[in-house]
Amino acid sequence: MSAEAADRVAAVISSRPSTPLQTSWFEFLLDGSLLENHLQKSNPDPLPVQLIIQFLEQASKPSVNEQNQVQPPADNRRNRTLKLLALKVAAHMKWDLEVLEKGLTIPVLNMLLNELLCVSKVPPGVKHVDLDLSTLPPTTAMAVIIYNRWAIRTIVLSSFPEKQTKPGPHQMNMWVLIVQQEKEMTENILTVLKEQAADSISVLEGALRLKKDFYVHTLRTLDLLAADAAANGETESSTAGLRISADELHCQVGRAQRNIF
């Protein structure tokens, strides 16, 4: 190729608009400020719900020990950080269940909300119906309410048939396997939710009797939880997080109850 032709090719390439590369999930592990900057973009790529899926998918991957035996996902700093990142994305979305349900499968959303219960210090092994919401820290009580709202909504939404997207021929075998695994997980989760439906309704009825504001975790309060020493109890105070007024809470809970009756 002549020098003149090479110059013309270079000019054409440089004149084309460059397409920014999609940010990979592991980059958010390396740069603590990247997530907030990414979520502030007008058209982030990946989208927030896609990030939640990627973070939780990586955090839930089984590990393999020295004997080449498959083990449950490790409880290490990497996986805890990935789960926290997923929660922070949901916090950015203001825990909007309608939006989350559209972008996440039942197993993924179940994992996300169970992680919310965990970081919100909901007592493990205690039925939610046995908790006194009025005495719990505001973010703890709100986590319980969000989970049980989702439980009722999921039971109702699962009663409607869902249209499946068909893959191309080259994707068929893997797609069938993934769909089957997800279907089994979904059915198991729905069985548990339906068994606990009466308790979930009681929890929501109890929430309707409360006449005070609550608070739900934000990116900042989740950051404080990640730095235990820095939190100094702030995340359990009566004004930490995003304020949910009593009226707004009653509207959210009321909609969930109307869905079931």
C-alpha positions as CSV (number, residue, x, y, z in Angstrom):
1,M,0.0,0.0,0.0
2,S,1.3,3.4,-1.0
3,A,1.9,6.1,1.6
4,E,-0.9,8.1,0.1
5,A,-3.4,5.2,0.3
6,A,-2.3,4.5,3.9
7,D,-3.0,8.1,4.8
8,R,-6.5,7.9,3.2
9,V,-7.3,4.7,5.2
10,A,-6.1,6.3,8.4
11,A,-8.2,9.3,7.8
12,V,-11.3,7.2,7.2
13,I,-10.7,5.2,10.4
14,S,-10.1,8.3,12.5
15,S,-13.2,10.0,11.2
16,R,-15.5,7.2,12.3
17,P,-17.2,7.7,15.7
18,S,-15.6,5.5,18.3
19,T,-18.0,3.2,20.2
20,P,-17.1,3.1,23.8
21,L,-16.4,-0.4,25.2
22,Q,-18.9,-1.8,27.7
23,T,-17.6,-1.6,31.2
24,S,-16.9,-5.1,32.6
25,W,-18.2,-6.2,36.0
26,F,-14.7,-6.7,37.4
27,E,-13.7,-3.1,36.8
28,F,-16.2,-2.0,39.5
29,L,-14.3,-4.2,41.9
30,L,-11.0,-2.4,41.1
31,D,-12.4,1.2,41.2
32,G,-14.7,2.1,44.1
33,S,-15.9,5.3,42.5
34,L,-16.7,3.8,39.1
35,L,-20.2,2.5,40.0
36,E,-21.7,5.9,41.0
37,N,-20.2,7.6,38.0
38,H,-21.5,4.8,35.7
39,L,-25.1,5.0,37.2
40,Q,-25.1,8.8,36.6
41,K,-24.8,8.4,32.9
42,S,-27.8,9.0,30.7
43,N,-27.4,5.7,28.9
44,P,-25.2,3.5,31.0
45,D,-23.9,0.3,29.4
46,P,-24.4,-2.2,31.0
47,L,-27.9,-1.1,32.3
48,P,-28.4,-1.1,36.0
49,V,-30.4,-4.4,36.0
50,Q,-27.7,-6.0,33.9
51,L,-25.2,-5.0,36.5
52,I,-27.2,-6.6,39.3
53,I,-27.3,-9.8,37.3
54,Q,-23.6,-9.8,36.6
55,F,-22.6,-9.0,40.1
56,L,-24.8,-11.7,41.7
57,E,-23.9,-14.2,39.0
58,Q,-20.3,-13.8,39.8
59,A,-20.8,-13.8,43.6
60,S,-22.8,-17.1,43.4
61,K,-20.4,-19.1,41.3
62,P,-19.4,-22.3,43.1
63,S,-15.7,-22.7,43.9
64,V,-13.5,-25.8,43.4
65,N,-11.2,-27.0,46.1
66,E,-7.7,-28.7,45.8
67,Q,-9.4,-32.1,45.4
68,N,-11.3,-30.7,42.4
69,Q,-14.5,-30.9,44.4
70,V,-17.3,-28.3,43.7
71,Q,-17.9,-26.2,46.8
72,P,-20.6,-23.6,47.6
73,P,-19.7,-20.0,46.7
74,A,-16.9,-18.8,49.0
75,D,-17.7,-16.2,51.7
76,N,-14.8,-14.0,50.9
77,R,-14.2,-10.3,50.4
78,R,-14.6,-10.5,46.6
79,N,-18.0,-12.1,46.8
80,R,-19.2,-9.8,49.6
81,T,-18.2,-6.8,47.6
82,L,-20.0,-8.0,44.5
83,K,-23.2,-8.5,46.6
84,L,-22.8,-5.0,48.0
85,L,-22.4,-3.6,44.5
86,A,-25.7,-5.3,43.5
87,L,-27.4,-3.8,46.5
88,K,-26.0,-0.3,45.6
89,V,-27.4,-0.5,42.1
90,A,-30.9,-1.4,43.6
91,A,-30.5,1.5,46.0
92,H,-29.8,3.8,43.1
93,M,-33.1,2.5,41.6
94,K,-34.8,3.4,44.9
95,W,-35.9,-0.2,45.4
96,D,-38.6,0.2,42.8
97,L,-40.0,-3.4,42.7
98,E,-41.9,-2.8,39.4
99,V,-38.7,-1.9,37.6
100,L,-36.6,-4.6,39.3
101,E,-39.3,-7.3,38.4
102,K,-39.2,-6.3,34.8
103,G,-35.4,-6.7,34.5
104,L,-34.6,-9.6,36.9
105,T,-35.8,-13.2,37.2
106,I,-37.4,-14.4,40.4
107,P,-34.2,-16.3,41.5
108,V,-32.0,-13.2,41.0
109,L,-34.4,-10.9,42.8
110,N,-34.8,-13.4,45.6
111,M,-31.1,-13.5,46.0
112,L,-30.9,-9.7,46.0
113,L,-33.6,-9.2,48.6
114,N,-32.3,-11.9,50.8
115,E,-29.0,-10.1,50.8
116,L,-30.8,-6.9,51.7
117,L,-32.3,-8.6,54.7
118,C,-28.9,-9.8,55.7
119,V,-27.1,-6.4,55.5
120,S,-30.1,-4.7,57.2
121,K,-29.5,-7.0,60.2
122,V,-32.9,-8.7,60.1
123,P,-32.5,-11.4,62.8
124,P,-31.8,-14.7,61.0
125,G,-33.9,-17.7,61.8
126,V,-36.8,-15.6,63.1
127,K,-40.1,-15.5,61.1
128,H,-40.9,-12.0,59.9
129,V,-44.4,-12.3,61.3
130,D,-42.9,-12.6,64.8
131,L,-40.9,-9.4,64.4
132,D,-42.2,-6.1,65.9
133,L,-41.6,-3.7,63.1
134,S,-42.2,-0.7,65.4
135,T,-39.1,-1.5,67.5
136,L,-36.7,-2.4,64.7
137,P,-34.2,0.1,63.3
138,P,-36.0,1.9,60.3
139,T,-33.8,0.4,57.6
140,T,-34.3,-3.1,59.1
141,A,-38.1,-2.8,59.3
142,M,-38.1,-1.4,55.7
143,A,-36.1,-4.4,54.4
144,V,-38.7,-6.7,55.9
145,I,-41.5,-4.8,54.3
146,I,-39.9,-4.7,50.9
147,Y,-39.2,-8.4,51.0
148,N,-42.8,-9.3,51.9
149,R,-44.3,-6.8,49.4
150,W,-42.2,-8.6,46.7
151,A,-43.3,-12.0,48.0
152,I,-47.0,-11.1,47.6
153,R,-46.4,-9.4,44.2
154,T,-44.5,-12.4,43.0
155,I,-47.2,-14.9,44.0
156,V,-49.7,-12.8,42.0
157,L,-47.5,-12.2,39.0
158,S,-46.6,-15.9,38.7
159,S,-50.3,-16.8,38.2
160,F,-50.1,-15.1,34.7
161,P,-48.6,-17.1,31.8
162,E,-45.2,-15.8,30.7
163,K,-44.1,-15.8,27.1
164,Q,-40.7,-17.3,26.5
165,T,-38.2,-15.9,23.9
166,K,-37.0,-18.6,21.5
167,P,-33.3,-18.8,20.8
168,G,-31.5,-19.4,17.5
169,P,-30.7,-23.0,16.5
170,H,-27.1,-22.8,17.6
171,Q,-28.2,-21.7,21.1
172,M,-30.9,-24.3,21.6
173,N,-29.1,-26.9,23.8
174,M,-27.6,-24.5,26.2
175,W,-30.7,-22.4,26.3
176,V,-32.9,-25.4,27.1
177,L,-30.6,-26.3,30.0
178,I,-30.5,-22.8,31.4
179,V,-34.3,-22.4,31.2
180,Q,-34.9,-25.7,32.9
181,Q,-32.5,-24.9,35.7
182,E,-34.1,-21.5,36.2
183,K,-37.6,-23.0,36.0
184,E,-36.8,-25.4,38.8
185,M,-35.3,-22.7,41.0
186,T,-38.3,-20.4,40.4
187,E,-40.7,-23.2,41.3
188,N,-38.8,-23.9,44.5
189,I,-38.9,-20.2,45.5
190,L,-42.6,-19.9,44.6
191,T,-43.4,-22.9,46.8
192,V,-41.7,-21.3,49.8
193,L,-43.4,-17.9,49.1
194,K,-46.8,-19.5,48.8
195,E,-46.3,-21.4,52.1
196,Q,-45.4,-18.1,53.8
197,A,-48.1,-16.0,52.1
198,A,-50.3,-15.8,55.2
199,D,-47.3,-14.6,57.2
200,S,-46.4,-12.0,54.5
201,I,-49.9,-10.7,54.6
202,S,-49.8,-10.3,58.4
203,V,-46.5,-8.5,58.1
204,L,-48.0,-6.0,55.6
205,E,-51.1,-5.6,57.7
206,G,-48.8,-4.7,60.7
207,A,-47.0,-2.2,58.5
208,L,-50.3,-0.5,57.7
209,R,-50.9,0.1,61.4
210,L,-47.6,2.0,61.8
211,K,-47.9,5.8,61.7
212,K,-44.3,6.7,61.3
213,D,-41.8,7.3,58.5
214,F,-39.2,4.7,57.6
215,Y,-35.9,4.8,55.8
216,V,-34.5,2.5,53.1
217,H,-30.8,2.0,52.3
218,T,-29.1,4.3,49.9
219,L,-25.6,4.1,48.3
220,R,-24.2,6.1,51.2
221,T,-25.7,3.9,54.0
222,L,-24.5,0.8,52.2
223,D,-21.0,2.3,52.0
224,L,-21.2,2.9,55.7
225,L,-22.2,-0.7,56.3
226,A,-19.1,-1.8,54.3
227,A,-16.9,0.3,56.6
228,D,-18.1,-1.0,60.0
229,A,-15.8,1.3,62.0
230,A,-17.0,4.4,60.1
231,A,-20.7,3.7,60.6
232,N,-20.7,4.2,64.4
233,G,-24.4,3.1,64.4
234,E,-25.4,5.8,61.9
235,T,-27.1,3.3,59.6
236,E,-29.4,2.3,62.5
237,S,-30.4,5.9,63.4
238,S,-33.9,7.1,62.8
239,T,-32.9,9.3,59.8
240,A,-30.3,7.3,57.9
241,G,-31.2,6.5,54.3
242,L,-33.9,7.5,51.9
243,R,-37.0,8.6,53.7
244,I,-40.3,6.7,53.0
245,S,-43.2,8.7,54.5
246,A,-46.0,6.9,56.4
247,D,-48.4,7.8,53.6
248,E,-46.1,6.5,50.8
249,L,-45.5,3.3,52.8
250,H,-49.3,2.8,53.2
251,C,-49.8,3.3,49.4
252,Q,-47.1,0.7,48.6
253,V,-48.4,-1.9,51.1
254,G,-52.0,-1.2,50.1
255,R,-51.2,-2.0,46.5
256,A,-49.6,-5.3,47.4
257,Q,-52.6,-6.3,49.5
258,R,-55.1,-5.4,46.8
259,N,-53.1,-7.6,44.4
260,I,-53.7,-10.7,46.6
261,F,-57.4,-10.2,47.5
